[in-house]
Amino acid sequence: MKDRKQKPFHLTFLLAVLIALTGVFGCKKAGDEPAGGREITDMAGRTVTLPDSVETIFPTDPTAGIYLYTLVPDKLLGWNYALNDIEKSIIPETYHNLPNFGMGDAINYEAVVDAGPSVVLVVDAIHDGTIDAADKLNESLGIPVVVVDNSLEATPEAYRLMGEWFGAPEEAEQLAAYAERTFSEVDALDIPKEQQVRMYYGNGEYALETPPAGSTRAQFIDRAGAINVAELELGDGAMAQISLEQLLAWDPDVIVVNGEPKSSISGRQTADKILNDPNLASLKAVQRGQVYGTPNAPFSWVDRPPGPNRLIGIRWLSGLIYPDALDFDVDDEVCEFFRLFYHVELTEEQLAALYDGTIGQGN
């Protein structure tokens, strides 16, 4: 895939930060390893010595944070940003006030070291840049760093490995099995090529940022059985900016938009803007009213970050575009996913608010 050849944005920052960290903390020496421990092989093929008992884990990025929250919430050292009201509307209050250590070049590594995590978790595409950054971080902090593959297909394996590493094998098996069942049931739709929906996924305030076909960020489209219209060569990046003219030329059957979380613009708001934009009135998706905002609680169901939150996103999306082909109930699966992964029992009111984008707004 194209994403495996690029150096992710947050790792570029991470490598720069590590140069400064070497001066602050020094390098890890051969005799610094704790007594005992166990050797594991992470998903990047790196051999790492973990302590016999893992107490707390620091995530270097939001995707890693979601993985830890879903699997071992009580071992999550902290978040990478301050939770907003939408996230707090779902996530139990126990986890609202965990420390915010930052992300990218804003991570407060001195605070991380002072907090003394047992392990540091990196979740990203696997390539030389990821491995190099993880090795340097391990050396600089003197804390074991493990790498997990962030591709959607790797989700079951990622959970099972982390379950072994972090002392939660039974919980991990439940989550891995749900992921496998999701893939199996969505694959069973088996929509003939000529009947597959042509879909555009838009990210950002104006929905003109899109992941090229075949990229990691676009995997949920393929998994839901749709055809990504962004099949042109848009470069090696995970996201590409397009023009309004390009969207009109693609003329997709369905448009799904994520909004812009940094500006508190929801997918629902962006979808409404597209549906009411006279410049886009000629689009088939607009004329048919098939423009949808992604549910975004507690995290976007399809992207930002591209983590296990995408599992429920592909069920939701397949239900939108192929409702007559489903052999599962989307509402039931949403409730099951939230119970297993987010540790909450959804009420009927919360479920409705998730779909219409009003969750966290006084519900």
Backbone hydrogen bonds in HBPLUS format (Angstrom, degrees):
<---DONOR---> <-ACCEPTOR-->    atom                        ^
c    i                          cat <-CA-CA->   ^        H-A-AA   ^      H-
h    n   atom  resd res      DA  || num        DHA   H-A  angle D-A-AA Bond
n    s   type  num  typ     dist DA aas  dist angle  dist       angle   num
A0004-ARG N   A0001-MET O   3.25 MM   3  5.75 146.4  2.37 110.4 118.5     1
A0005-LYS N   A0002-LYS O   3.08 MM   3  5.76 166.5  2.10 122.0 126.3     2
A0006-GLN N   A0003-ASP O   3.36 MM   3  5.46 151.6  2.45 102.1 109.7     3
A0011-LEU N   A0008-PRO O   3.16 MM   3  5.38 125.8  2.47 100.7 114.4     4
A0012-THR N   A0008-PRO O   3.14 MM   4  6.48 142.4  2.29 149.3 159.9     5
A0013-PHE N   A0009-PHE O   3.41 MM   4  6.80 158.0  2.46 149.1 153.1     6
A0014-LEU N   A0010-HIS O   2.95 MM   4  6.11 151.1  2.03 136.5 145.6     7
A0015-LEU N   A0011-LEU O   2.95 MM   4  6.11 157.1  2.00 148.5 151.2     8
A0016-ALA N   A0013-PHE O   3.07 MM   3  5.24 117.6  2.47  98.8 113.9     9
A0017-VAL N   A0013-PHE O   2.93 MM   4  6.25 158.6  1.98 155.8 162.3    10
A0018-LEU N   A0014-LEU O   2.95 MM   4  6.15 149.4  2.04 148.2 156.3    11
A0019-ILE N   A0016-ALA O   3.30 MM   3  5.60 137.7  2.49 102.0 111.9    12
A0020-ALA N   A0017-VAL O   3.06 MM   3  5.40 119.2  2.45 104.5 118.1    13
A0021-LEU N   A0017-VAL O   2.94 MM   4  6.25 154.1  2.01 148.8 157.3    14
A0022-THR N   A0018-LEU O   3.02 MM   4  6.15 146.6  2.13 145.3 151.0    15
A0023-GLY N   A0020-ALA O   3.12 MM   3  5.47 128.6  2.40 103.2 115.5    16
A0024-VAL N   A0020-ALA O   3.23 MM   4  6.58 141.9  2.38 141.1 152.0    17
A0024-VAL N   A0021-LEU O   3.00 MM   3  4.92 120.8  2.36  92.4 108.1    18
A0025-PHE N   A0021-LEU O   2.82 MM   4  5.92 175.9  1.82 167.4 166.0    19
A0026-GLY N   A0022-THR O   2.86 MM   4  4.79 133.9  2.08 118.6 130.3    20
A0028-LYS N   A0139-GLU O   2.83 MM 111  4.97 134.0  2.04 132.7 147.3    21
A0032-ASP N   A0029-LYS O   3.00 MM   3  5.30 167.8  2.02 116.1 119.1    22
A0038-ARG N   A0050-LEU O   2.82 MM  12  5.38 149.0  1.92 150.8 161.1    23
A0050-LEU N   A0038-ARG O   2.84 MM  12  5.38 157.1  1.89 163.1 156.4    24
A0040-ILE N   A0048-VAL O   2.82 MM   8  5.43 160.4  1.86 156.3 162.6    25
A0048-VAL N   A0040-ILE O   2.88 MM   8  5.43 163.7  1.91 155.4 161.0    26
A0042-ASP N   A0046-ARG O   2.91 MM   4  5.44 155.5  1.97 155.4 157.6    27
A0045-GLY N   A0042-ASP O   2.97 MM   3  5.39 160.7  2.01 116.6 120.0    28
A0043-MET N   A0147-VAL O   3.07 MM 104  5.86 143.3  2.20 172.9 162.3    29
A0118-SER N   A0056-THR O   2.78 MM  62  5.42 144.8  1.91 134.2 143.8    30
A0057-ILE N   A0075-LYS O   2.71 MM  18  5.89 147.6  1.82 176.1 171.6    31
A0077-LEU N   A0057-ILE O   2.90 MM  20  5.36 167.9  1.91 149.3 145.3    32
A0058-PHE N   A0119-VAL O   2.96 MM  61  6.43 160.4  2.00 153.5 156.6    33
A0121-LEU N   A0058-PHE O   2.80 MM  63  6.05 166.2  1.82 156.2 159.5    34
A0060-THR N   A0121-LEU O   3.06 MM  61  6.25 164.5  2.08 169.7 166.8    35
A0065-GLY N   A0061-ASP O   3.04 MM   4  6.36 151.3  2.12 148.0 157.1    36
A0066-ILE N   A0062-PRO O   2.93 MM   4  6.23 150.1  2.02 149.0 155.5    37
A0067-TYR N   A0063-THR O   3.05 MM   4  6.37 163.3  2.08 151.5 155.7    38
A0068-LEU N   A0064-ALA O   3.00 MM   4  6.24 163.0  2.03 151.5 155.6    39
A0069-TYR N   A0065-GLY O   2.86 MM   4  6.04 161.0  1.89 147.9 153.9    40
A0070-THR N   A0066-ILE O   2.89 MM   4  6.03 161.0  1.93 153.9 158.4    41
A0071-LEU N   A0067-TYR O   3.06 MM   4  6.18 151.0  2.15 144.9 152.7    42
A0072-VAL N   A0068-LEU O   2.73 MM   4  5.27 138.8  1.90 138.5 151.7    43
A0075-LYS N   A0072-VAL O   2.86 MM   3  5.46 162.8  1.89 123.4 129.2    44
A0076-LEU N   A0073-PRO O   3.26 MM   3  5.28 164.8  2.29 104.4 108.7    45
A0079-TRP N   A0099-PRO O   2.80 MM  20  6.19 140.7  1.95 159.3 169.3    46
A0101-PHE N   A0079-TRP O   3.00 MM  22  6.31 159.3  2.04 162.9 156.6    47
A0088-LYS N   A0084-ASN O   2.96 MM   4  6.20 159.8  2.00 152.9 159.5    48
A0089-SER N   A0085-ASP O   2.96 MM   4  6.04 128.0  2.24 135.8 147.9    49
A0089-SER N   A0086-ILE O   3.18 MM   3  5.17 135.7  2.39  94.0 106.2    50
A0090-ILE N   A0087-GLU O   3.22 MM   3  5.71 157.0  2.27 110.8 117.0    51
A0091-ILE N   A0087-GLU O   2.94 MM   4  6.04 170.0  1.95 169.0 166.7    52
A0095-TYR N   A0092-PRO O   3.02 MM   3  6.04 162.9  2.05 131.7 134.3    53
A0096-HIS N   A0093-GLU O   3.02 MM   3  5.09 167.4  2.04 112.6 116.7    54
A0108-ASN N   A0101-PHE O   2.86 MM   7  5.48 156.9  1.91 156.0 163.4    55
A0106-ALA N   A0103-MET O   2.93 MM   3  5.28 151.3  2.01 135.6 135.2    56
A0112-VAL N   A0108-ASN O   3.07 MM   4  6.43 148.8  2.17 142.6 152.3    57
A0113-VAL N   A0109-TYR O   2.89 MM   4  6.08 168.3  1.90 151.4 152.7    58
A0114-ASP N   A0110-GLU O   2.94 MM   4  6.15 158.9  1.98 146.0 152.4    59
A0115-ALA N   A0111-ALA O   2.96 MM   4  6.12 141.8  2.11 140.2 149.8    60
A0115-ALA N   A0112-VAL O   3.08 MM   3  5.14 123.6  2.41  95.3 109.8    61
A0116-GLY N   A0113-VAL O   3.04 MM   3  5.14 143.4  2.18 100.3 111.3    62
A0120-VAL N   A0144-PRO O   2.81 MM  24  6.13 151.3  1.89 158.4 166.6    63
A0146-VAL N   A0120-VAL O   2.92 MM  26  6.35 160.7  1.96 171.1 173.3    64
A0122-VAL N   A0146-VAL O   2.93 MM  24  6.18 165.3  1.95 167.0 170.1    65
A0148-VAL N   A0122-VAL O   2.83 MM  26  6.23 152.8  1.91 156.4 165.6    66
A0124-ASP N   A0148-VAL O   3.02 MM  24  6.48 152.0  2.10 169.6 175.3    67
A0150-ASN N   A0124-ASP O   3.11 MM  26  4.85 144.0  2.24 108.5 113.1    68
A0131-ILE N   A0127-HIS O   3.15 MM   4  6.46 165.7  2.17 158.2 162.0    69
A0132-ASP N   A0128-ASP O   2.89 MM   4  6.03 164.8  1.91 153.3 157.6    70
A0133-ALA N   A0129-GLY O   3.00 MM   4  6.11 164.6  2.03 147.1 151.4    71
A0134-ALA N   A0130-THR O   2.96 MM   4  6.14 160.7  2.00 150.7 156.2    72
A0135-ASP N   A0131-ILE O   2.94 MM   4  6.13 160.3  1.98 151.3 156.6    73
A0136-LYS N   A0132-ASP O   3.04 MM   4  6.23 162.1  2.07 150.4 155.0    74
A0137-LEU N   A0133-ALA O   2.92 MM   4  6.10 154.6  1.99 146.4 153.8    75
A0138-ASN N   A0134-ALA O   2.93 MM   4  6.10 160.2  1.97 148.8 154.0    76
A0139-GLU N   A0135-ASP O   3.03 MM   4  6.25 160.2  2.07 147.7 152.8    77
A0140-SER N   A0136-LYS O   2.89 MM   4  6.05 159.3  1.94 148.7 154.3    78
A0141-LEU N   A0137-LEU O   2.98 MM   4  6.02 167.5  2.00 154.9 157.4    79
A0142-GLY N   A0138-ASN O   2.96 MM   4  5.61 144.7  2.09 139.3 148.5    80
A0154-ALA N   A0151-SER O   3.05 MM   3  5.38 138.0  2.24 105.3 116.8    81
A0155-THR N   A0152-LEU O   3.17 MM   3  5.53 167.8  2.18 115.2 118.3    82
A0158-ALA N   A0154-ALA O   2.85 MM   4  5.96 160.7  1.88 162.5 169.1    83
A0159-TYR N   A0155-THR O   3.05 MM   4  6.30 163.5  2.08 158.2 160.6    84
A0160-ARG N   A0156-PRO O   3.06 MM   4  6.34 165.5  2.08 152.4 156.5    85
A0161-LEU N   A0157-GLU O   2.93 MM   4  6.10 165.2  1.95 156.4 160.0    86
A0162-MET N   A0158-ALA O   2.97 MM   4  6.12 167.4  1.99 151.6 155.6    87
A0163-GLY N   A0159-TYR O   2.80 MM   4  5.92 147.4  1.90 146.7 156.3    88
A0164-GLU N   A0160-ARG O   3.16 MM   4  6.46 149.7  2.26 142.0 148.4    89
A0164-GLU N   A0161-LEU O   3.09 MM   3  5.19 119.3  2.47  97.1 111.3    90
A0165-TRP N   A0161-LEU O   2.89 MM   4  6.20 167.4  1.91 155.9 159.6    91
A0166-PHE N   A0162-MET O   2.79 MM   4  5.68 165.4  1.81 150.0 153.8    92
A0168-ALA N   A0163-GLY O   2.77 MM   5  4.40 153.3  1.84 134.5 139.7    93
A0172-ALA N   A0168-ALA O   2.99 MM   4  6.08 158.6  2.04 150.9 157.7    94
A0173-GLU N   A0169-PRO O   2.97 MM   4  6.10 150.7  2.05 142.5 149.6    95
A0174-GLN N   A0170-GLU O   3.23 MM   4  6.55 154.0  2.30 147.3 152.9    96
A0175-LEU N   A0171-GLU O   3.26 MM   4  6.60 160.2  2.30 149.9 154.2    97
A0176-ALA N   A0172-ALA O   2.82 MM   4  6.01 163.4  1.85 155.8 161.2    98
A0177-ALA N   A0173-GLU O   2.86 MM   4  5.86 159.8  1.90 146.1 151.8    99
A0178-TYR N   A0174-GLN O   3.04 MM   4  6.23 150.5  2.13 140.4 148.3   100
A0179-ALA N   A0175-LEU O   3.03 MM   4  6.29 158.2  2.08 146.3 152.0   101
A0180-GLU N   A0176-ALA O   2.97 MM   4  6.28 162.1  2.00 151.4 155.8   102
A0181-ARG N   A0177-ALA O   2.89 MM   4  6.06 156.8  1.94 146.7 153.4   103
A0182-THR N   A0178-TYR O   2.87 MM   4  6.08 152.2  1.95 148.3 156.1   104
A0183-PHE N   A0179-ALA O   3.01 MM   4  6.35 164.4  2.04 154.8 157.7   105
A0184-SER N   A0180-GLU O   2.95 MM   4  6.14 163.4  1.98 148.9 153.8   106
A0185-GLU N   A0181-ARG O   2.87 MM   4  6.00 165.7  1.89 152.0 155.5   107
A0186-VAL N   A0182-THR O   2.99 MM   4  6.06 158.1  2.04 152.0 157.7   108
A0187-ASP N   A0183-PHE O   2.87 MM   4  5.92 157.2  1.92 146.3 153.6   109
A0188-ALA N   A0184-SER O   2.99 MM   4  6.14 139.8  2.16 138.0 148.7   110
A0189-LEU N   A0186-VAL O   3.14 MM   3  5.58 160.9  2.18 110.0 115.9   111
A0190-ASP N   A0187-ASP O   3.14 MM   3  5.93 144.4  2.27 122.4 127.5   112
A0195-GLN N   A0192-PRO O   2.82 MM   3  5.35 152.5  1.90 118.0 127.2   113
A0196-GLN N   A0193-LYS O   3.18 MM   3  5.28 162.5  2.21 106.6 112.0   114
A0227-ILE N   A0197-VAL O   2.79 MM  30  6.01 167.8  1.81 163.0 163.7   115
A0253-ASP N   A0198-ARG O   2.81 MM  55  5.23 135.6  2.01 133.9 147.9   116
A0254-VAL N   A0198-ARG O   3.19 MM  56  6.50 154.3  2.26 154.5 158.1   117
A0199-MET N   A0227-ILE O   2.77 MM  28  5.80 171.0  1.77 160.8 163.8   118
A0229-VAL N   A0199-MET O   3.00 MM  30  5.82 168.1  2.02 154.4 154.3   119
A0200-TYR N   A0254-VAL O   2.97 MM  54  6.43 155.5  2.03 155.0 162.6   120
A0256-VAL N   A0200-TYR O   2.92 MM  56  6.32 164.1  1.95 164.8 169.9   121
A0202-GLY N   A0256-VAL O   2.87 MM  54  6.30 157.7  1.92 152.6 160.2   122
A0258-ASN N   A0202-GLY O   2.94 MM  56  6.38 152.4  2.02 162.4 171.5   123
A0203-ASN N   A0209-GLU O   2.72 MM   6  4.98 152.6  1.80 149.1 157.2   124
A0204-GLY N   A0259-GLY O   3.02 MM  55  5.09 136.9  2.21 148.3 136.1   125
A0207-ALA N   A0204-GLY O   3.11 MM   3  4.93 153.1  2.19 100.2 108.5   126
A0242-ILE N   A0208-LEU O   2.85 MM  34  5.41 161.2  1.88 160.6 163.4   127
A0210-THR N   A0240-ALA O   2.89 MM  30  5.39 162.5  1.92 149.1 152.4   128
A0240-ALA N   A0210-THR O   2.84 MM  30  5.39 146.3  1.95 136.8 146.6   129
A0215-SER N   A0212-PRO O   3.11 MM   3  5.71 159.3  2.15 140.3 140.4   130
A0213-ALA N   A0230-ALA O   2.95 MM  17  5.72 162.0  1.98 150.7 148.0   131
A0218-ALA N   A0215-SER O   3.04 MM   3  5.33 146.5  2.16 105.2 115.3   132
A0219-GLN N   A0216-THR O   3.18 MM   3  5.37 168.7  2.19 111.6 114.6   133
A0221-ILE N   A0218-ALA O   3.03 MM   3  5.61 140.6  2.19 116.1 126.0   134
A0223-ARG N   A0219-GLN O   2.97 MM   4  6.17 166.8  1.99 157.5 161.6   135
A0224-ALA N   A0220-PHE O   3.09 MM   4  6.12 140.3  2.25 136.3 144.6   136
A0226-ALA N   A0221-ILE O   3.15 MM   5  5.55 158.9  2.19 163.0 156.4   137
A0225-GLY N   A0222-ASP O   2.98 MM   3  5.25 157.2  2.04 108.5 115.5   138
A0231-GLU N   A0229-VAL O   2.74 MM   2  5.44 139.7  1.90 104.9  92.6   139
A0246-GLN N   A0243-SER O   3.15 MM   3  5.16 122.7  2.50  93.1 106.7   140
A0247-LEU N   A0243-SER O   3.22 MM   4  6.63 157.9  2.28 148.1 152.8   141
A0248-LEU N   A0244-LEU O   3.01 MM   4  6.31 158.5  2.05 150.3 156.3   142
A0249-ALA N   A0245-GLU O   2.93 MM   4  6.15 147.0  2.04 141.5 150.9   143
A0250-TRP N   A0246-GLN O   2.94 MM   4  6.23 152.6  2.02 150.2 157.1   144
A0251-ASP N   A0247-LEU O   3.03 MM   4  6.23 153.6  2.10 147.6 154.6   145
A0255-ILE N   A0290-GLN O   3.06 MM  35  6.49 163.5  2.09 155.7 160.4   146
A0292-TYR N   A0255-ILE O   2.84 MM  37  6.28 162.3  1.87 159.1 162.4   147
A0257-VAL N   A0292-TYR O   2.84 MM  35  6.27 160.4  1.88 161.7 168.0   148
A0294-THR N   A0257-VAL O   2.95 MM  37  6.15 157.3  2.00 163.0 165.2   149
A0260-GLU N   A0265-ILE O   2.72 MM   5  4.89 141.0  1.87 130.5 143.8   150
A0263-SER N   A0260-GLU O   3.00 MM   3  5.58 144.7  2.13 115.9 125.6   151
A0265-ILE N   A0260-GLU O   2.99 MM   5  4.89 171.9  2.00 136.7 134.0   152
A0264-SER N   A0261-PRO O   2.95 MM   3  4.73 163.6  1.98 105.5 109.1   153
A0270-THR N   A0266-SER O   3.13 MM   4  6.44 159.4  2.17 147.7 153.0   154
A0271-ALA N   A0267-GLY O   2.84 MM   4  6.05 156.5  1.90 151.1 158.0   155
A0272-ASP N   A0268-ARG O   3.00 MM   4  6.25 159.0  2.04 148.6 153.6   156
A0273-LYS N   A0269-GLN O   3.04 MM   4  6.30 149.7  2.13 142.4 150.7   157
A0274-ILE N   A0270-THR O   3.04 MM   4  6.34 155.2  2.10 149.2 154.9   158
A0275-LEU N   A0271-ALA O   2.97 MM   4  6.23 163.3  2.00 153.5 158.1   159
A0276-ASN N   A0272-ASP O   3.13 MM   4  6.26 132.3  2.36 138.4 149.5   160
A0276-ASN N   A0273-LYS O   3.29 MM   3  5.28 135.7  2.50  93.4 105.1   161
A0277-ASP N   A0274-ILE O   3.24 MM   3  5.14 171.2  2.24 106.9 109.0   162
A0280-LEU N   A0277-ASP O   2.93 MM   3  5.49 160.0  1.97 118.9 125.5   163
A0281-ALA N   A0278-PRO O   3.38 MM   3  5.03 168.4  2.39  99.1 102.0   164
A0283-LEU N   A0280-LEU O   3.13 MM   3  5.77 163.9  2.16 120.2 125.0   165
A0286-VAL N   A0283-LEU O   3.14 MM   3  5.25 121.4  2.50  98.2 112.3   166
A0287-GLN N   A0283-LEU O   2.98 MM   4  6.27 167.5  1.99 158.4 161.6   167
A0288-ARG N   A0284-LYS O   2.93 MM   4  6.10 147.0  2.04 151.3 159.8   168
A0290-GLN N   A0285-ALA O   2.71 MM   5  4.81 142.9  1.85 153.7 157.2   169
A0289-GLY N   A0286-VAL O   3.06 MM   3  4.96 152.4  2.14 100.5 109.2   170
A0301-TRP N   A0295-PRO O   3.11 MM   6  5.92 151.8  2.19 166.0 157.5   171
A0307-GLY N   A0305-PRO O   2.98 MM   2  5.66 129.8  2.24 107.2  92.4   172
A0310-ARG N   A0307-GLY O   3.09 MM   3  6.02 171.6  2.10 124.3 127.0   173
A0311-LEU N   A0308-PRO O   3.03 MM   3  5.65 164.0  2.05 117.9 122.6   174
A0314-ILE N   A0310-ARG O   2.99 MM   4  6.27 148.4  2.09 155.1 158.3   175
A0316-TRP N   A0312-ILE O   2.94 MM   4  6.15 166.0  1.96 150.4 154.4   176
A0317-LEU N   A0313-GLY O   2.85 MM   4  5.98 165.0  1.87 149.9 154.3   177
A0318-SER N   A0314-ILE O   3.03 MM   4  5.95 161.4  2.06 135.5 141.1   178
A0319-GLY N   A0315-ARG O   3.01 MM   4  6.15 149.1  2.11 145.2 153.8   179
A0320-LEU N   A0316-TRP O   3.08 MM   4  6.40 138.1  2.26 141.1 152.3   180
A0320-LEU N   A0317-LEU O   3.04 MM   3  5.05 125.2  2.35  95.7 110.0   181
A0321-ILE N   A0317-LEU O   3.06 MM   4  6.37 163.4  2.09 159.0 161.6   182
A0322-TYR N   A0318-SER O   2.85 MM   4  5.54 148.9  1.95 141.8 149.5   183
A0325-ALA N   A0322-TYR O   3.05 MM   3  5.50 157.8  2.10 116.7 123.7   184
A0333-GLU N   A0329-ASP O   3.01 MM   4  6.28 158.2  2.06 153.8 160.5   185
A0334-VAL N   A0330-VAL O   2.85 MM   4  6.11 154.0  1.91 154.9 162.0   186
A0335-CYS N   A0331-ASP O   3.08 MM   4  6.35 165.1  2.10 151.8 155.1   187
A0336-GLU N   A0332-ASP O   2.95 MM   4  6.21 155.3  2.02 146.1 153.4   188
A0337-PHE N   A0333-GLU O   2.82 MM   4  5.94 160.5  1.86 148.9 154.4   189
A0338-PHE N   A0334-VAL O   2.95 MM   4  6.15 166.1  1.97 153.4 156.8   190
A0339-ARG N   A0335-CYS O   3.03 MM   4  6.20 146.9  2.14 140.2 149.2   191
A0340-LEU N   A0336-GLU O   2.95 MM   4  6.17 168.3  1.97 155.2 157.5   192
A0341-PHE N   A0337-PHE O   2.78 MM   4  5.69 168.3  1.79 158.5 162.4   193
A0342-TYR N   A0338-PHE O   3.05 MM   4  4.79 132.7  2.28 108.4 122.3   194
A0344-VAL N   A0338-PHE O   3.24 MM   6  5.84 171.2  2.25 130.6 133.0   195
A0351-LEU N   A0347-THR O   2.98 MM   4  6.25 160.3  2.02 151.8 157.0   196
A0352-ALA N   A0348-GLU O   3.06 MM   4  6.27 161.4  2.09 146.9 151.1   197
A0353-ALA N   A0349-GLU O   2.99 MM   4  6.19 156.0  2.04 144.7 151.8   198
A0354-LEU N   A0350-GLN O   2.85 MM   4  6.09 142.6  1.99 148.3 158.2   199
A0355-TYR N   A0351-LEU O   3.30 MM   4  6.62 156.7  2.36 147.4 151.6   200
A0356-ASP N   A0352-ALA O   3.08 MM   4  6.39 158.7  2.13 150.6 156.5   201
A0357-GLY N   A0353-ALA O   3.02 MM   4  5.78 114.0  2.47 135.4 146.6   202
A0358-THR N   A0353-ALA O   3.06 MM   5  4.96 134.5  2.27 137.4 144.8   203
A0361-GLN N   A0358-THR O   3.12 MM   3  5.56 140.0  2.29 140.9 138.2   204
